[in-house]
Amino acid sequence: MKLIKTLTRYALYTLLCLVLFSCSDKQTRCYVCEQSENLQIVDFVSKNIKDANNMSDEEMEDVISELRKTGIKLYCKQVFVPCTWDNQIIWEEVKKDSLQTLHPYLY
């Protein structure tokens, strides 16, 4: 009986520690593009649009969207920005230059 109480106590302490440490400041990944990088993305999309079109029934909007995402992942840098527990970015705490473009939730 004493062993069960001890194990229960350690299990509860471990669970309490996990809950307390999981409530810390959270951050999520975000891509940040400078103005020159935005121009490189546009150039990347325009150069690769013909090769990406496989002449099927697939919508071109989807192809353009995927090319844009690929260009952002290639040319822009990743930063971590503060967010809430449900992964919503806290925009008031994000430090951003006026010429930068943020692309969150791009996975």
Number of C-alpha atoms within 10 A of each C-alpha: 5 7 8 9 10 11 11 12 12 12 12 12 12 12 11 12 11 11 11 10 9 11 10 10 10 15 17 15 18 20 20 23 22 17 12 12 19 18 12 18 22 14 12 18 20 13 11 12 14 10 8 14 14 11 10 7 7 10 10 15 9 10 16 17 12 14 20 17 16 15 19 23 18 13 19 21 13 16 13 14 18 19 18 14 13 7 13 13 20 12 11 7 10 13 8 11 9 8 9 14 16 15 16 17 12 11 8
